[in-house]
């Protein structure tokens, strides 16, 4: 709890932080980062397999070869 020494009030760490430190935020950050990396890896693996067979993984060659339409 709190103690008073020489006119100074000293409060222990648990009372000062109004609770205990469980590290929940650290676990949420870790789980979300691992999930993000796994989703990114899946997209990098699946995207080339679903791309048109133009030699370009993301289909940019088809866009560059399309005729320009001038208005």
C-alpha positions as CSV (number, residue, x, y, z in Angstrom):
1,X,0.0,0.0,0.0
2,X,1.1,3.5,0.5
3,X,3.6,4.6,3.1
4,X,4.8,8.1,4.2
5,X,8.5,8.7,4.9
6,X,10.0,12.1,5.6
7,X,7.0,13.9,4.1
8,X,7.1,11.7,0.9
9,X,4.4,9.3,-0.1
10,X,5.6,5.9,-1.5
11,X,3.2,3.7,-3.4
12,X,4.1,0.2,-4.5
13,X,4.0,-0.7,-8.2
14,X,0.7,-2.7,-8.2
15,X,-1.2,0.1,-6.5
16,X,0.3,2.7,-8.8
17,X,-0.6,0.9,-11.9
18,X,-4.1,0.1,-10.6
19,X,-3.8,-3.7,-11.2
20,X,-1.4,-6.4,-12.1
21,X,0.7,-6.6,-15.3
22,X,-0.4,-9.7,-17.3
23,X,1.2,-8.9,-20.6
24,X,-2.1,-9.3,-22.6
25,X,-1.1,-6.6,-25.1
26,X,2.2,-8.4,-25.8
27,X,0.3,-11.6,-26.7
28,X,-2.2,-9.7,-28.9
29,X,0.6,-8.1,-30.8
30,X,2.5,-11.4,-31.2
31,X,-0.6,-13.3,-32.4
32,X,-1.6,-10.5,-34.8
33,X,1.9,-10.3,-36.3
34,X,2.1,-14.0,-36.8
35,X,-1.3,-14.0,-38.5
36,X,-0.3,-11.1,-40.7
37,X,2.9,-12.9,-41.8
38,X,1.0,-16.1,-42.5
39,X,-1.7,-14.3,-44.6
40,X,1.0,-12.4,-46.5
41,X,2.9,-15.7,-47.3
42,X,-0.4,-17.4,-48.4
43,X,-1.1,-14.4,-50.8
44,X,2.4,-14.6,-52.2
45,X,2.1,-18.3,-52.8
46,X,-1.5,-18.3,-54.3
47,X,-1.3,-15.1,-56.4
48,X,1.1,-16.4,-59.0
49,X,-0.9,-19.6,-59.4
50,X,-4.1,-17.6,-60.1
51,X,-2.5,-15.1,-62.5
52,X,-3.0,-15.3,-66.2
53,X,-0.3,-17.2,-68.1
54,X,1.5,-14.1,-69.4
55,X,4.8,-14.7,-67.7
56,X,4.1,-12.0,-65.2
57,X,2.9,-13.0,-61.7
58,X,0.5,-10.1,-61.2
59,X,-0.7,-9.6,-64.8
60,X,1.0,-6.2,-65.3
61,X,2.1,-7.3,-68.8
62,X,-1.5,-7.5,-69.9
63,X,-2.1,-3.9,-68.8
64,X,0.9,-2.6,-70.6
65,X,0.0,-4.4,-73.9
66,X,-3.6,-3.1,-73.9
67,X,-4.3,-0.5,-76.6
68,X,-4.7,3.0,-75.3
69,X,-8.1,4.6,-75.6
70,X,-8.0,8.4,-76.1
71,X,-11.2,10.3,-75.4
